[in-house]
Amino acid sequence: MKFFQIRALAASVLLAGGLAAAHAQPAQPARTAVRGTIDQVSPTSVEVTARNGTKSTIALPADVRVAAVSIAKLTDIKPDSYVGTAAVPQADGTLKALEVHVFAASLRGMGEGFRPWEGADGKKGSMTNGTVGSVVTTSGTTMKVKYKEGEKTVVVPPDVPVVYLEPGDATLMKVGAPALIFAQKGDGGALKALNVIIGKDGTIPPM
């Protein structure tokens, strides 16, 4: 069974203020990504052991969004596919993909745009979510990814992990399942899940 390394987009904290405001609005509560294996799950919480051995208990709101991720192929990247890719810049101005996730049609538009990204290993790059305009396949794949503010050319080497992301539900959250949970820290550091991504058949969620 093939396991992919987890790469995650680091969530940013935004400060905002009106033109007439004397000071900026308070920062949004801190967000974190918990990557690991589910130990226990109940209707209101999930316990996870992270890759570094840290254990966390995360509250599950009734409306938490759950998605499933499974192994896909380079050939699943087609014109008009909606994709997300973590990548690093190349000397010629293109981006080199580190992973690609292909979204189900019902998730089109999720996270659209281009933004800074930092992987679990601290490596910095970018995350691009958008619609594939064209695909050229040679020894890998080169794709044009269009989003509202622009377009990026992304080179996808043949050995880059490609996964499929689709809507899921709470039944996917089982003991032993690999999970990626984006959570928000509340007062006292308590965690509340915002999004839960569960790997099918042992697939480790990317992003």
C-alpha positions in Angstrom: 0.0 0.0 0.0 1.4 3.3 -1.0 1.5 6.1 1.5 2.0 9.8 0.4 3.8 12.3 2.5 1.6 15.0 3.8 2.0 18.5 2.6 -0.2 21.2 4.1 -1.1 24.7 3.3 -0.4 26.9 6.4 -3.5 29.0 7.2 -2.9 32.7 7.5 -4.3 35.0 10.1 -5.9 38.2 8.7 -6.2 41.6 10.3 -8.8 44.0 9.0 -9.9 47.6 9.8 -12.3 50.1 8.3 -11.0 53.4 7.0 -12.7 55.2 9.9 -11.6 52.7 12.5 -8.9 53.9 15.0 -7.4 50.4 15.2 -7.4 47.1 13.4 -10.0 44.4 14.3 -8.9 41.6 16.5 -7.0 38.8 14.9 -9.1 35.7 14.0 -8.7 32.7 16.3 -5.6 30.6 15.5 -6.0 27.7 13.1 -4.0 24.5 13.0 -3.7 21.3 10.9 -3.7 18.0 12.8 -2.3 15.1 10.7 -2.4 11.6 12.0 -4.5 8.5 12.8 -7.9 8.4 14.5 -7.8 6.7 17.9 -11.4 7.2 19.0 -14.5 9.0 17.6 -17.8 10.0 19.1 -20.7 12.1 17.7 -19.1 15.2 19.3 -15.3 14.7 19.3 -12.5 12.8 17.7 -9.1 11.7 19.2 -6.1 11.7 16.9 -2.5 10.6 17.3 -0.3 12.9 15.2 2.7 11.7 13.2 5.0 13.0 15.9 3.1 11.0 18.6 1.2 14.0 20.0 -2.4 13.1 21.0 -5.2 15.6 20.5 -9.0 15.7 21.2 -10.9 17.8 18.7 -14.5 18.8 19.1 -16.8 18.0 16.1 -19.5 20.5 15.4 -22.7 19.1 13.9 -22.1 20.9 10.6 -18.4 20.0 10.2 -17.4 19.4 6.6 -16.0 15.9 5.8 -14.2 14.9 2.6 -12.6 11.7 1.4 -9.3 11.4 -0.5 -8.2 8.5 -2.6 -5.4 7.6 -5.0 -5.7 9.1 -8.5 -3.5 9.2 -11.7 -1.9 11.8 -13.8 -4.4 10.9 -16.5 -7.2 12.1 -14.2 -6.0 15.7 -14.8 -8.0 16.9 -17.8 -9.0 20.2 -19.3 -11.7 21.7 -17.1 -10.7 19.6 -14.1 -10.8 21.6 -10.9 -7.5 21.0 -9.1 -5.3 22.1 -6.2 -1.5 21.9 -6.2 1.3 22.6 -3.8 4.3 23.7 -5.8 7.7 25.5 -5.8 8.9 28.1 -8.4 11.3 27.2 -11.2 13.9 29.3 -12.9 11.7 29.7 -16.1 8.8 31.2 -14.1 6.7 28.0 -14.1 5.8 26.0 -11.0 6.9 22.5 -10.2 4.1 20.5 -8.5 4.8 18.6 -5.3 1.3 17.1 -5.2 -2.0 17.5 -7.1 -5.5 16.9 -5.8 -8.3 16.6 -8.3 -11.7 17.8 -6.9 -15.0 16.2 -7.5 -17.4 18.3 -9.6 -19.4 19.2 -6.5 -16.4 20.7 -4.8 -15.5 23.0 -7.8 -14.4 26.5 -6.5 -13.2 25.2 -3.1 -10.2 27.3 -2.0 -9.8 29.0 -5.4 -6.8 31.2 -5.8 -3.0 31.4 -5.4 -1.4 31.9 -2.1 1.7 31.2 0.0 2.1 27.6 1.4 4.4 25.9 3.9 4.7 22.1 4.1 4.8 20.0 7.2 8.5 19.9 6.8 8.8 23.7 6.8 9.4 23.9 3.0 7.9 27.0 1.5 6.1 27.3 -1.8 2.7 28.1 -3.1 -0.8 26.6 -3.3 -2.9 27.1 -6.4 -6.5 26.0 -6.7 -8.2 26.5 -10.0 -9.5 25.2 -13.3 -7.3 23.4 -15.7 -7.3 25.2 -19.0 -4.9 23.0 -21.1 -2.8 19.9 -20.5 0.3 18.8 -22.4 1.7 15.4 -21.6 5.3 14.3 -22.3 7.5 12.8 -19.7 5.0 14.3 -17.1 2.3 16.8 -17.4 2.2 20.5 -17.9 -1.0 22.2 -17.1 -2.4 25.8 -17.1 -4.3 26.4 -13.9 -6.7 29.4 -14.1 -8.3 31.2 -11.1 -10.1 34.4 -10.7 -7.1 36.6 -10.4 -4.9 34.9 -13.0 -3.2 31.8 -14.3 -0.2 29.6 -13.5 1.7 27.1 -15.5 2.4 24.0 -13.4 4.8 21.2 -14.4 3.8 17.9 -12.8 6.6 15.3 -12.8 5.5 11.7 -13.4 6.3 10.7 -9.8 4.2 13.4 -8.1 1.4 12.1 -5.9 -2.1 12.7 -7.4 -5.2 12.2 -5.3 -9.0 12.6 -5.8 -11.0 14.6 -3.3 -14.7 14.1 -2.9 -17.5 14.8 -0.4 -17.7 12.4 2.5 -19.6 12.0 5.8 -19.1 11.1 9.4 -19.1 7.4 8.7 -15.6 7.8 7.3 -14.2 8.7 10.7 -13.2 5.3 11.9 -10.6 4.1 14.3 -7.3 3.6 12.4 -8.3 5.9 9.5 -5.6 8.4 8.4 -6.9 11.9 8.8 -6.1 15.6 8.2 -8.2 17.9 10.4 -8.1 21.7 10.0 -9.1 23.0 13.4 -9.5 26.3 15.2 -8.1 27.0 18.6 -10.5 28.5 21.1 -10.0 29.9 24.6 -7.5 27.8 26.6 -6.3 26.1 23.4 -9.2 23.7 22.9 -9.6 22.6 19.3 -12.8 22.6 17.2 -12.8 21.0 13.8 -13.5 23.1 10.7 -12.8 20.5 8.0 -12.0 16.8 8.2 -10.3 14.9 5.4 -10.2 11.1 5.6 -8.0 8.8 3.5 -9.6 5.9 1.8 -7.8 2.5 1.7 -4.9 3.9 3.7 -4.3 6.9 1.4 -2.8 9.7 3.5 -4.6 13.0 2.9 -2.3 15.6 1.1 -2.6 19.4 1.3 
